[in-house]
Amino acid sequence: MNKTFILKAGLTGVVLSLLSASAMAQGQRGAIQPAAHANQEPINSRPNPYETQRDFGTLPDGRSWGSVSAVNIDIDGINVWAGDRCGGNSCATSNVDPIVKLDPEGNVLTSFGAGLIIWPHGMDVDKDGNVWVVDARAANERELAENPWAAGKGHTVLKFSPEGELLMTLGTGGEVGDPPTHFDAPNDVFVAPNGTIYVGDTHGAQFQDAAGPTSKSRISMFRPDGTFIKTFGEFGYEDGQFRSPHSITMDSQGRLFIADRGNARIQIFTQDGEHLDTWYQFSRISGIFIDPKTDMLYAIDSESDPSYNPGWNKGLRVGSARTGEVMYFIPAHESERASGMGGTGSMGEGVTVDRNGVVYAGEVGPVQGMTKFIPR
C-alpha cells in the first residue's frame, strides 16, 4: 500500500511516496521514492531484438575481469573503452592497468592507468578522443596499510590522452569536499561538444532518505581548461533535485539527460542546468547512453528489487530520447546472487553503443567483466 507523507529536509518540505512500507519497517535506507514514481506502471516486457554475448573481451596478460561500471565507445565509433577494477572491486592494492581499449572482437588495443586510479566508476570520451575517468573513492585503511602509494588518489576526475598521458585532474586526490577544488564520491563525467565538463556526485546519496553531510547530489560544471563554472542541483525528491546523479549524457538537441538513480528516474536539463522534464518509465537506472545521431536511449538497470524499486525488473531498456517511448527490453542475466542490493538476476551498470547499434555493458557484482548485446 502506498503512503504519502511530508519529510522535512533542511527548510524544504518534500512530498514523498513510500512505495514499500515493509522495506522501511526492515530498515532499508533509501527505499523512499518521489510521489510521482507511484504513477508509473512498471515496464518489464518489450520485444528483445538483441543476442546476448557474455564474457566479452580479454585483458592484458590474460588476467580475469573484475567489476566494470566505466565504459564508453571510442571516437571511431567501433572500439570500446572500459575501466576494470583490477580483477576485483578496487585497484588500491594492484599495479595492473585498469583502463583498456578493446576492438569489436574483444582484443586489447591499449591499456594504461596503473597506480593512478583506485575505483574507476564513470567514463567519457571527448570529441578529440581523450578519455575521462571518474575515480569515485579513496583507498580505505586496509588498502593503505597494504599499499601506502594509494594515498592521495580518488575523488577525482582524470583526463587522459588516447595514449594514456594524464592531461588534467579535477578535484583533490584522496580528499572529500566541495567544488571548485574537491568532489565527494563522484559518479560520472560528460564532456559536451562545446567542451563544457559536467561531473555528478555524490555516490552514497542514493541510499539516504534525508539531506546530510554526504548527500550533496549535484552537477558541477567546468570550462574546457578546468575552470570552475558553477554547480546545480541538491539532495531531494523534487524536480531539479537528485539522490545520486549516477550517469550523464546528452541528446542531439543538446539536452542533458541525468540518471537520478536514487529517485528511480531520468531528469532532463538545459546545458545551463534549467530543469526541463522528468521521466520515470526507464526505471532505476545506473547508466545511460544516447546515440547522438538517432537519439536512441539506452538505460541500464542493475539495481531494481522489491525494496528499492518495487514491481520493476532489472534489465536494459531501449527507447527514444525524443518521445520517451520504451521500445525494447533486455532482461537481466540469470545469476545465483543478484546485482545491486537484491532481487532477481544481474545486469550491468555502465552502457555504451557503437555506430552499428551494438551495445556494450560493464558488469558489477556477481557477474563481472563485459557483456555485448548484438542486434539480431
C-alpha positions as a LaTeX table, in Angstrom:
\begin{tabular}{lrrr}
\hline
Residue & $x$ (\AA) & $y$ (\AA) & $z$ (\AA) \\
\hline
Met1 & 0.00 & 0.00 & 0.00 \\
Asn2 & 1.44 & 3.38 & $-0.99$ \\
Lys3 & 1.69 & 6.02 & 1.70 \\
Thr4 & 2.34 & 9.72 & 1.26 \\
Phe5 & 3.86 & 11.92 & 3.89 \\
Ile6 & 5.93 & 15.04 & 4.41 \\
Leu7 & 9.62 & 14.87 & 5.15 \\
Lys8 & 11.47 & 17.99 & 6.23 \\
Ala9 & 14.87 & 18.19 & 4.55 \\
Gly10 & 16.58 & 21.34 & 5.76 \\
Leu11 & 13.99 & 24.10 & 5.22 \\
Thr12 & 12.20 & 22.33 & 2.39 \\
Gly13 & 9.11 & 20.19 & 2.83 \\
Val14 & 9.18 & 17.40 & 0.27 \\
Val15 & 6.21 & 15.23 & $-0.61$ \\
Leu16 & 7.32 & 11.61 & $-0.82$ \\
Ser17 & 5.74 & 8.29 & $-1.67$ \\
Leu18 & 6.70 & 5.30 & 0.43 \\
Leu19 & 6.49 & 2.57 & $-2.16$ \\
Ser20 & 7.47 & $-0.24$ & 0.17 \\
Ala21 & 6.26 & 0.08 & 3.74 \\
Ser22 & 7.83 & $-3.30$ & 4.53 \\
Ala23 & 11.23 & $-2.11$ & 3.29 \\
Met24 & 11.15 & 0.82 & 5.71 \\
Ala25 & 9.99 & $-1.43$ & 8.52 \\
Gln26 & 13.05 & $-3.58$ & 7.88 \\
Gly27 & 15.30 & $-0.51$ & 7.93 \\
Gln28 & 16.04 & $-0.31$ & 4.19 \\
Arg29 & 17.75 & 3.06 & 3.87 \\
Gly30 & 16.95 & 4.93 & 0.70 \\
Ala31 & 13.79 & 2.95 & $-0.13$ \\
Ile32 & 11.63 & 6.10 & $-0.29$ \\
Gln33 & 10.75 & 7.39 & $-3.77$ \\
Pro34 & 9.22 & 10.62 & $-5.12$ \\
Ala35 & 5.41 & 10.65 & $-5.13$ \\
Ala36 & 5.30 & 10.82 & $-8.94$ \\
His37 & 7.05 & 7.46 & $-9.14$ \\
Ala38 & 3.90 & 5.69 & $-7.95$ \\
Asn39 & 2.04 & 6.89 & $-11.05$ \\
Gln40 & 4.34 & 4.99 & $-13.43$ \\
Glu41 & 3.31 & 1.46 & $-14.39$ \\
Pro42 & 6.40 & $-0.80$ & $-14.35$ \\
Ile43 & 7.71 & $-1.64$ & $-17.81$ \\
Asn44 & 9.11 & $-5.17$ & $-17.73$ \\
Ser45 & 8.00 & $-6.53$ & $-21.09$ \\
Arg46 & 9.03 & $-5.27$ & $-24.51$ \\
Pro47 & 10.49 & $-7.05$ & $-27.55$ \\
Asn48 & 14.15 & $-8.08$ & $-27.21$ \\
Pro49 & 15.85 & $-7.78$ & $-30.62$ \\
Tyr50 & 19.34 & $-8.47$ & $-29.22$ \\
Glu51 & 21.55 & $-11.53$ & $-28.84$ \\
Thr52 & 23.45 & $-11.57$ & $-25.55$ \\
Gln53 & 27.18 & $-12.39$ & $-25.61$ \\
Arg54 & 28.55 & $-12.76$ & $-22.09$ \\
Asp55 & 32.23 & $-12.66$ & $-21.10$ \\
Phe56 & 33.18 & $-10.27$ & $-23.88$ \\
Gly57 & 36.78 & $-9.18$ & $-24.17$ \\
Thr58 & 40.19 & $-10.11$ & $-22.88$ \\
Leu59 & 42.59 & $-8.26$ & $-20.59$ \\
Pro60 & 46.37 & $-7.76$ & $-20.71$ \\
Asp61 & 48.32 & $-10.85$ & $-19.68$ \\
Gly62 & 45.12 & $-12.87$ & $-19.75$ \\
Arg63 & 44.07 & $-11.72$ & $-16.30$ \\
Ser64 & 40.46 & $-12.06$ & $-15.14$ \\
Trp65 & 37.92 & $-9.24$ & $-15.20$ \\
Gly66 & 36.67 & $-7.54$ & $-12.07$ \\
Ser67 & 33.81 & $-5.10$ & $-11.71$ \\
Val68 & 33.27 & $-2.69$ & $-14.62$ \\
Ser69 & 30.95 & 0.31 & $-14.50$ \\
Ala70 & 33.03 & 2.70 & $-16.64$ \\
Val71 & 32.52 & 2.06 & $-20.37$ \\
Asn72 & 32.41 & 4.33 & $-23.43$ \\
Ile73 & 32.73 & 3.98 & $-27.16$ \\
Asp74 & 35.82 & 5.42 & $-28.84$ \\
Ile75 & 35.54 & 8.37 & $-31.26$ \\
Asp76 & 35.96 & 5.90 & $-34.14$ \\
Gly77 & 32.54 & 4.52 & $-33.19$ \\
Ile78 & 33.83 & 0.94 & $-33.23$ \\
Asn79 & 36.34 & 0.25 & $-30.46$ \\
Val80 & 35.29 & 0.37 & $-26.81$ \\
Trp81 & 36.96 & 1.66 & $-23.63$ \\
Ala82 & 36.41 & 0.03 & $-20.24$ \\
Gly83 & 37.58 & 0.66 & $-16.69$ \\
Asp84 & 38.25 & $-2.67$ & $-14.96$ \\
Arg85 & 38.57 & $-2.62$ & $-11.17$ \\
Cys86 & 41.74 & $-4.66$ & $-11.43$ \\
Gly87 & 40.23 & $-8.14$ & $-11.25$ \\
Gly88 & 38.13 & $-7.39$ & $-8.18$ \\
Asn89 & 36.34 & $-4.29$ & $-6.93$ \\
Ser90 & 39.28 & $-1.99$ & $-6.26$ \\
Cys91 & 42.66 & $-1.09$ & $-7.75$ \\
Ala92 & 44.11 & 0.20 & $-4.49$ \\
Thr93 & 46.28 & $-2.87$ & $-3.97$ \\
Ser94 & 47.02 & $-3.63$ & $-7.62$ \\
Asn95 & 49.63 & $-2.49$ & $-10.14$ \\
Val96 & 47.80 & $-3.50$ & $-13.35$ \\
Asp97 & 46.35 & $-1.14$ & $-15.96$ \\
Pro98 & 42.65 & $-0.61$ & $-15.18$ \\
Ile99 & 41.80 & 1.30 & $-18.40$ \\
Val100 & 41.67 & $-0.85$ & $-21.54$ \\
Lys101 & 40.66 & $-0.29$ & $-25.15$ \\
Leu102 & 39.15 & $-3.26$ & $-26.96$ \\
Asp103 & 38.34 & $-3.93$ & $-30.60$ \\
Pro104 & 34.93 & $-5.42$ & $-31.55$ \\
Glu105 & 36.34 & $-8.95$ & $-31.17$ \\
Gly106 & 37.47 & $-8.16$ & $-27.62$ \\
Asn107 & 41.21 & $-7.91$ & $-28.29$ \\
Val108 & 43.22 & $-5.42$ & $-26.24$ \\
Leu109 & 44.45 & $-2.47$ & $-28.30$ \\
Thr110 & 45.97 & $-0.43$ & $-25.49$ \\
Ser111 & 45.86 & $-0.09$ & $-21.72$ \\
Phe112 & 47.02 & 2.40 & $-19.10$ \\
Gly113 & 46.37 & 3.87 & $-15.65$ \\
Ala114 & 48.36 & 1.58 & $-13.33$ \\
Gly115 & 48.91 & 3.23 & $-9.95$ \\
Leu116 & 46.72 & 6.23 & $-10.78$ \\
Ile117 & 43.16 & 5.08 & $-10.10$ \\
Ile118 & 41.50 & 3.50 & $-7.05$ \\
Trp119 & 37.89 & 2.88 & $-8.15$ \\
Pro120 & 37.03 & 3.64 & $-11.80$ \\
His121 & 33.32 & 4.37 & $-11.88$ \\
Gly122 & 32.29 & 6.61 & $-14.82$ \\
Met123 & 33.89 & 7.43 & $-18.16$ \\
Asp124 & 33.54 & 9.63 & $-21.23$ \\
Val125 & 35.45 & 10.03 & $-24.49$ \\
Asp126 & 35.51 & 13.60 & $-25.82$ \\
Lys127 & 35.49 & 14.79 & $-29.45$ \\
Asp128 & 39.29 & 14.68 & $-29.56$ \\
Gly129 & 39.46 & 11.09 & $-28.34$ \\
Asn130 & 40.63 & 11.94 & $-24.83$ \\
Val131 & 39.47 & 9.52 & $-22.16$ \\
Trp132 & 37.92 & 10.96 & $-18.99$ \\
Val133 & 37.73 & 8.65 & $-15.97$ \\
Val134 & 35.97 & 9.21 & $-12.64$ \\
Asp135 & 37.86 & 7.79 & $-9.66$ \\
Ala136 & 34.98 & 7.60 & $-7.21$ \\
Arg137 & 36.61 & 6.83 & $-3.88$ \\
Ala138 & 39.86 & 6.91 & $-1.92$ \\
Ala139 & 41.68 & 3.91 & $-0.52$ \\
Asn140 & 40.42 & 2.61 & 2.81 \\
Glu141 & 42.59 & 1.90 & 5.87 \\
Arg142 & 43.15 & $-1.74$ & 5.00 \\
Glu143 & 44.17 & $-0.88$ & 1.44 \\
Leu144 & 46.52 & 1.88 & 2.62 \\
Ala145 & 48.19 & $-0.47$ & 5.07 \\
Glu146 & 48.91 & $-2.87$ & 2.22 \\
Asn147 & 49.81 & $-0.25$ & $-0.38$ \\
Pro148 & 50.78 & 3.18 & 1.00 \\
Trp149 & 51.18 & 4.55 & $-2.55$ \\
Ala150 & 47.37 & 4.53 & $-2.83$ \\
Ala151 & 47.25 & 7.63 & $-0.61$ \\
Gly152 & 46.34 & 10.88 & $-2.34$ \\
Lys153 & 44.19 & 9.28 & $-5.00$ \\
Gly154 & 40.45 & 9.09 & $-5.53$ \\
His155 & 37.52 & 11.54 & $-5.50$ \\
Thr156 & 38.82 & 12.94 & $-8.77$ \\
Val157 & 38.15 & 13.16 & $-12.49$ \\
Leu158 & 41.17 & 12.32 & $-14.66$ \\
Lys159 & 41.63 & 13.34 & $-18.29$ \\
Phe160 & 43.93 & 11.06 & $-20.31$ \\
Ser161 & 45.15 & 11.32 & $-23.87$ \\
Pro162 & 44.22 & 8.33 & $-26.07$ \\
Glu163 & 47.73 & 7.00 & $-25.36$ \\
Gly164 & 47.29 & 7.25 & $-21.59$ \\
Glu165 & 49.12 & 10.51 & $-20.77$ \\
Leu166 & 47.49 & 12.24 & $-17.80$ \\
Leu167 & 46.48 & 15.68 & $-19.07$ \\
Met168 & 44.27 & 17.11 & $-16.32$ \\
Thr169 & 42.96 & 16.31 & $-12.85$ \\
Leu170 & 39.78 & 17.81 & $-11.43$ \\
Gly171 & 39.34 & 17.54 & $-7.68$ \\
Thr172 & 41.92 & 16.93 & $-4.97$ \\
Gly173 & 43.21 & 13.37 & $-4.77$ \\
Gly174 & 42.22 & 11.44 & $-1.67$ \\
Glu175 & 40.18 & 14.30 & $-0.19$ \\
Val176 & 36.44 & 14.83 & 0.09 \\
Gly177 & 34.99 & 18.32 & $-0.21$ \\
Asp178 & 33.19 & 20.80 & $-2.41$ \\
Pro179 & 33.85 & 22.39 & $-5.79$ \\
Pro180 & 35.75 & 24.09 & $-7.23$ \\
Thr181 & 38.65 & 22.16 & $-5.67$ \\
His182 & 37.02 & 18.94 & $-4.41$ \\
Phe183 & 34.37 & 16.30 & $-5.10$ \\
Asp184 & 32.56 & 13.89 & $-2.80$ \\
Ala185 & 32.42 & 10.37 & $-4.29$ \\
Pro186 & 31.81 & 11.49 & $-7.90$ \\
Asn187 & 29.81 & 9.19 & $-10.17$ \\
Asp188 & 30.23 & 10.24 & $-13.79$ \\
Val189 & 31.70 & 12.78 & $-16.17$ \\
Phe190 & 30.37 & 14.03 & $-19.50$ \\
Val191 & 32.12 & 16.40 & $-21.90$ \\
Ala192 & 29.74 & 18.35 & $-24.15$ \\
Pro193 & 30.56 & 19.09 & $-27.79$ \\
Asn194 & 31.49 & 22.66 & $-26.81$ \\
Gly195 & 33.97 & 21.30 & $-24.24$ \\
Thr196 & 31.98 & 22.05 & $-21.09$ \\
Ile197 & 32.66 & 19.37 & $-18.47$ \\
Tyr198 & 29.85 & 18.02 & $-16.26$ \\
Val199 & 30.58 & 15.96 & $-13.14$ \\
Gly200 & 27.91 & 14.30 & $-10.96$ \\
Asp201 & 28.33 & 13.38 & $-7.28$ \\
Thr202 & 27.63 & 12.03 & $-4.52$ \\
His203 & 27.53 & 8.21 & $-4.86$ \\
Gly204 & 26.17 & 7.23 & $-1.44$ \\
Ala205 & 23.23 & 9.66 & $-1.54$ \\
Gln206 & 21.08 & 7.06 & $-3.30$ \\
Phe207 & 20.81 & 5.15 & $-0.02$ \\
Gln208 & 19.89 & 8.16 & 2.11 \\
Asp209 & 16.39 & 9.36 & 3.00 \\
Ala210 & 17.19 & 12.89 & 4.17 \\
Ala211 & 19.81 & 15.52 & 3.46 \\
Gly212 & 23.09 & 15.21 & 5.34 \\
Pro213 & 26.81 & 15.92 & 5.03 \\
Thr214 & 27.39 & 13.15 & 2.46 \\
Ser215 & 24.21 & 13.61 & 0.39 \\
Lys216 & 25.25 & 16.56 & $-1.78$ \\
Ser217 & 23.91 & 15.20 & $-5.10$ \\
Arg218 & 24.95 & 17.94 & $-7.50$ \\
Ile219 & 26.23 & 18.54 & $-11.01$ \\
Ser220 & 29.41 & 20.61 & $-11.27$ \\
Met221 & 30.29 & 22.45 & $-14.48$ \\
Phe222 & 33.79 & 23.34 & $-15.70$ \\
Arg223 & 35.19 & 25.08 & $-18.76$ \\
Pro224 & 37.38 & 23.03 & $-21.13$ \\
Asp225 & 40.53 & 24.20 & $-19.32$ \\
Gly226 & 39.14 & 23.02 & $-15.97$ \\
Thr227 & 38.00 & 26.43 & $-14.71$ \\
Phe228 & 35.00 & 26.03 & $-12.43$ \\
Ile229 & 31.70 & 27.50 & $-13.67$ \\
Lys230 & 29.01 & 26.50 & $-11.15$ \\
Thr231 & 27.03 & 23.65 & $-9.63$ \\
Phe232 & 23.34 & 22.94 & $-9.93$ \\
Gly233 & 21.07 & 20.54 & $-8.07$ \\
Glu234 & 20.98 & 19.36 & $-4.47$ \\
Phe235 & 19.74 & 16.40 & $-2.45$ \\
Gly236 & 15.98 & 15.90 & $-2.65$ \\
Tyr237 & 12.97 & 14.34 & $-4.31$ \\
Glu238 & 11.58 & 17.28 & $-6.27$ \\
Asp239 & 12.23 & 18.08 & $-9.93$ \\
Gly240 & 15.73 & 19.54 & $-10.23$ \\
Gln241 & 16.93 & 17.73 & $-7.11$ \\
Phe242 & 18.85 & 14.43 & $-7.02$ \\
Arg243 & 19.64 & 11.43 & $-4.90$ \\
Ser244 & 22.93 & 10.50 & $-6.56$ \\
Pro245 & 23.17 & 11.65 & $-10.19$ \\
His246 & 24.76 & 8.41 & $-11.36$ \\
Ser247 & 25.22 & 8.90 & $-15.12$ \\
Ile248 & 25.18 & 11.83 & $-17.57$ \\
Thr249 & 24.70 & 12.08 & $-21.33$ \\
Met250 & 23.28 & 14.43 & $-23.98$ \\
Asp251 & 20.85 & 14.11 & $-26.88$ \\
Ser252 & 21.06 & 15.62 & $-30.39$ \\
Gln253 & 19.22 & 18.73 & $-29.18$ \\
Gly254 & 21.92 & 19.41 & $-26.60$ \\
Arg255 & 19.73 & 18.50 & $-23.63$ \\
Leu256 & 21.42 & 16.88 & $-20.62$ \\
Phe257 & 19.94 & 13.55 & $-19.53$ \\
Ile258 & 20.87 & 12.60 & $-15.98$ \\
Ala259 & 20.22 & 9.21 & $-14.39$ \\
Asp260 & 18.94 & 10.15 & $-10.92$ \\
Arg261 & 19.39 & 6.62 & $-9.61$ \\
Gly262 & 18.22 & 7.08 & $-6.03$ \\
Asn263 & 14.97 & 8.62 & $-7.28$ \\
Ala264 & 14.50 & 5.95 & $-9.98$ \\
Arg265 & 14.19 & 8.43 & $-12.83$ \\
Ile266 & 15.82 & 10.40 & $-15.62$ \\
Gln267 & 15.89 & 14.17 & $-15.36$ \\
Ile268 & 16.39 & 16.39 & $-18.40$ \\
Phe269 & 18.08 & 19.81 & $-18.26$ \\
Thr270 & 19.38 & 22.57 & $-20.46$ \\
Gln271 & 23.16 & 22.84 & $-20.63$ \\
Asp272 & 22.95 & 25.63 & $-18.03$ \\
Gly273 & 21.10 & 23.44 & $-15.55$ \\
Glu274 & 17.49 & 24.52 & $-16.09$ \\
His275 & 15.12 & 21.62 & $-15.43$ \\
Leu276 & 13.03 & 20.62 & $-18.46$ \\
Asp277 & 11.38 & 17.26 & $-17.74$ \\
Thr278 & 11.38 & 14.14 & $-15.54$ \\
Trp279 & 10.87 & 10.58 & $-16.82$ \\
Tyr280 & 10.12 & 7.54 & $-14.66$ \\
Gln281 & 9.50 & 5.00 & $-17.44$ \\
Phe282 & 13.13 & 3.85 & $-17.79$ \\
Ser283 & 13.36 & 2.56 & $-14.18$ \\
Arg284 & 16.09 & 2.87 & $-11.51$ \\
Ile285 & 18.99 & 3.13 & $-13.91$ \\
Ser286 & 22.72 & 3.08 & $-13.28$ \\
Gly287 & 23.97 & 4.02 & $-16.75$ \\
Ile288 & 22.57 & 5.99 & $-19.66$ \\
Phe289 & 23.75 & 6.46 & $-23.25$ \\
Ile290 & 22.09 & 8.29 & $-26.16$ \\
Asp291 & 23.09 & 7.73 & $-29.78$ \\
Pro292 & 23.90 & 11.27 & $-30.98$ \\
Lys293 & 22.54 & 10.61 & $-34.47$ \\
Thr294 & 19.38 & 8.59 & $-33.85$ \\
Asp295 & 18.54 & 9.72 & $-30.29$ \\
Met296 & 18.05 & 6.10 & $-29.27$ \\
Leu297 & 18.29 & 5.99 & $-25.48$ \\
Tyr298 & 19.88 & 3.05 & $-23.65$ \\
Ala299 & 19.10 & 2.85 & $-19.92$ \\
Ile300 & 20.65 & 0.03 & $-17.90$ \\
Asp301 & 19.14 & $-1.03$ & $-14.58$ \\
Ser302 & 21.38 & $-3.07$ & $-12.29$ \\
Glu303 & 19.56 & $-2.22$ & $-9.07$ \\
Ser304 & 15.78 & $-2.74$ & $-9.09$ \\
Asp305 & 14.43 & $-5.06$ & $-6.42$ \\
Pro306 & 11.35 & $-5.33$ & $-4.18$ \\
Ser307 & 12.78 & $-2.85$ & $-1.67$ \\
Tyr308 & 14.30 & $-0.13$ & $-3.83$ \\
Asn309 & 12.07 & $-0.23$ & $-6.92$ \\
Pro310 & 9.06 & $-2.49$ & $-6.30$ \\
Gly311 & 7.45 & $-4.03$ & $-9.36$ \\
Trp312 & 10.37 & $-3.30$ & $-11.72$ \\
Asn313 & 12.81 & $-5.87$ & $-13.08$ \\
Lys314 & 16.50 & $-5.34$ & $-13.69$ \\
Gly315 & 17.41 & $-5.09$ & $-17.36$ \\
Leu316 & 18.31 & $-2.83$ & $-20.26$ \\
Arg317 & 15.51 & $-0.60$ & $-21.59$ \\
Val318 & 15.94 & 0.96 & $-25.02$ \\
Gly319 & 13.75 & 3.74 & $-26.32$ \\
Ser320 & 13.56 & 7.23 & $-27.80$ \\
Ala321 & 15.10 & 10.32 & $-26.25$ \\
Arg322 & 12.74 & 12.34 & $-28.45$ \\
Thr323 & 9.42 & 10.83 & $-27.36$ \\
Gly324 & 10.28 & 8.96 & $-24.16$ \\
Glu325 & 8.83 & 5.72 & $-25.51$ \\
Val326 & 10.37 & 2.50 & $-24.17$ \\
Met327 & 10.62 & 0.23 & $-27.21$ \\
Tyr328 & 12.79 & $-2.76$ & $-26.20$ \\
Phe329 & 13.69 & $-4.62$ & $-23.02$ \\
Ile330 & 16.63 & $-6.96$ & $-22.44$ \\
Pro331 & 16.03 & $-8.92$ & $-19.23$ \\
Ala332 & 18.67 & $-9.50$ & $-16.57$ \\
His333 & 21.13 & $-12.39$ & $-16.72$ \\
Glu334 & 20.36 & $-15.36$ & $-14.53$ \\
Ser335 & 22.74 & $-15.45$ & $-11.58$ \\
Glu336 & 22.90 & $-17.24$ & $-8.25$ \\
Arg337 & 23.28 & $-13.90$ & $-6.50$ \\
Ala338 & 21.62 & $-10.70$ & $-7.74$ \\
Ser339 & 23.34 & $-7.49$ & $-8.74$ \\
Gly340 & 22.58 & $-4.38$ & $-6.72$ \\
Met341 & 21.06 & $-4.80$ & $-3.28$ \\
Gly342 & 18.93 & $-7.85$ & $-4.03$ \\
Gly343 & 16.03 & $-9.09$ & $-6.08$ \\
Thr344 & 16.49 & $-11.42$ & $-9.04$ \\
Gly345 & 19.18 & $-11.64$ & $-11.70$ \\
Ser346 & 22.09 & $-9.42$ & $-12.68$ \\
Met347 & 22.52 & $-6.59$ & $-15.16$ \\
Gly348 & 25.40 & $-4.19$ & $-15.78$ \\
Glu349 & 25.92 & $-0.62$ & $-14.56$ \\
Gly350 & 27.71 & 1.02 & $-17.46$ \\
Val351 & 26.39 & 1.10 & $-21.02$ \\
Thr352 & 27.66 & 2.37 & $-24.37$ \\
Val353 & 26.79 & 1.73 & $-28.04$ \\
Asp354 & 28.85 & 1.62 & $-31.23$ \\
Arg355 & 27.90 & 3.16 & $-34.59$ \\
Asn356 & 26.24 & $-0.09$ & $-35.70$ \\
Gly357 & 23.94 & $-0.29$ & $-32.69$ \\
Val358 & 25.96 & $-2.94$ & $-30.86$ \\
Val359 & 25.57 & $-2.41$ & $-27.11$ \\
Tyr360 & 28.33 & $-2.96$ & $-24.54$ \\
Ala361 & 27.64 & $-3.23$ & $-20.81$ \\
Gly362 & 30.03 & $-3.15$ & $-17.87$ \\
Glu363 & 29.07 & $-5.61$ & $-15.13$ \\
Val364 & 29.37 & $-5.01$ & $-11.39$ \\
Gly365 & 28.64 & $-7.67$ & $-8.78$ \\
Pro366 & 28.24 & $-11.42$ & $-9.14$ \\
Val367 & 28.52 & $-11.20$ & $-12.94$ \\
Gln368 & 31.68 & $-9.27$ & $-13.78$ \\
Gly369 & 33.53 & $-8.05$ & $-16.86$ \\
Met370 & 31.77 & $-7.08$ & $-20.08$ \\
Thr371 & 28.63 & $-8.10$ & $-21.95$ \\
Lys372 & 27.86 & $-7.46$ & $-25.61$ \\
Phe373 & 24.32 & $-7.17$ & $-26.96$ \\
Ile374 & 24.21 & $-7.63$ & $-30.74$ \\
Pro375 & 21.18 & $-6.58$ & $-32.80$ \\
Arg376 & 19.62 & $-9.71$ & $-34.33$ \\
\hline
\end{tabular}
